[in-house]
Amino acid sequence: MSRHQRQALDALLRNAPKSPDATVAEARAGFDQLFQAPAPEGVAVRDVTLGGRPALEFEPGDAAAGTVVLYLHGGGYVVGSPRTHLALAGELARRASTRLVSPDYRLAPEHPFPAAVEDALAAYRELLGQAESPAHVALAGDSAGGGLAIATLLAARKEGLPMPAAVVTFSPWTDLTLSGASIETKLGIDPIFVRSDLEGYRTHYLGEQDPSAPTASPALADLTGLPPLLIQAGSNELLLDDAVRLAARAAAADVDVTLRVWGGLPHVFQHQTALVDEAGEALDDAARFLFPGV
């Protein structure tokens, strides 16, 4: 990424609508305002229902028969929706040549933990029932949605459901105890977050519930039996250690895990394909990872 691109990206993120005193409604409106980009050309988007929740289905014209990605959007479990991720989810579907479905899972504080996990698990169960085999299903997600993707597989494992082909996470939030050192060492370098932002999202999502619960903080969980895992992050983010420690935890559990960190890039830089070349490179890597051998 050129210095000009980095400056432009940092300026975009630092100037994003955000107030420490914002209400949940204001935070949601600000997030919606920031992420308005449409799905890429050639990707059809349809309203569907999945796991009992409204969802968006993305289908490129050259979609491979039978494969599907369950995509879980980010937003701290409080903001965001499939529509704020039209561009990101649509780009992943386009580059992977696969159908992708993104559920509008319930958000906190109206629906606290474990509502999001329950909705994502219901969506995964339904996609498994539709698929020819689990090898035709994959999971992906960004930020809180990345952590939710891992939590969904932990919940699926507990219920004895088969694992999918792969799981891809972009800057996953995987430790709600907020114990990662990068939350302090990247302060002022991360153009988006400070610690109090993460604390606010956590409070809305968990309330007084245990932040170390496996499906709240999968970076602290036993990850045995999970499918191949790709973790992408930028070096300029408070949640860098969430990605690094998730990878270490997966490796210790004999999970096939790939971690790639892009130097000088922020949280979920994959949103910015129009601004930074590395975003497209990262999405191409993710697309190749999803369905090995299918």
Helices and strands as residue ranges (DSSP letters): H 3-14, H 24-34, E 43-50, E 53-60, E 68-72, G 82-85, H 86-96, E 99-103, H 115-130, G 134-136, E 137-142, H 144-158, E 167-170, H 182-185, H 195-206, G 218-220, E 229-234, H 240-252, E 257-262, G 269-271, H 277-290
